[in-house]
């Protein structure tokens, strides 16, 4: 299948994809804050700049997009039909980087938690995930 966009249009569209302050990230941040949890955002001192960092608990939370980070079994984690080799390599680099970063954080004594975009679609799901994160943190205390 041929890409229907010109290279310039594709580049413009791809540049609009955000790496922070995404809708799922903002949703979980609001829910966690409402539960009384305080966090730092994208701590550059830590490997991978986790989306949310709870320094008191040495806990790092990543909010991953299912497409970009290849959520196993998720219908959003599809592979584009054009330029497939490029995409497969890109996705593999993302998955490898995620694994490396999580291992580095664990070696530094941090706990790591990943929340997937598809788990944050409804207010009920968001609340359930927020309570789960809250419970994990209280278990660390």
PyMOL commands that set and color helices and strands:
alter all, ss='L'
color gray80, all
select helices_A, chain A and resi 7-15+23-34+55-57+66-69+84-107+117-120+123-140
alter helices_A, ss='H'
color red, helices_A
select strands_A, chain A and resi 40-41+52-54+59-64+111-116
alter strands_A, ss='S'
color yellow, strands_A
deselect
rebuild
show_as cartoon
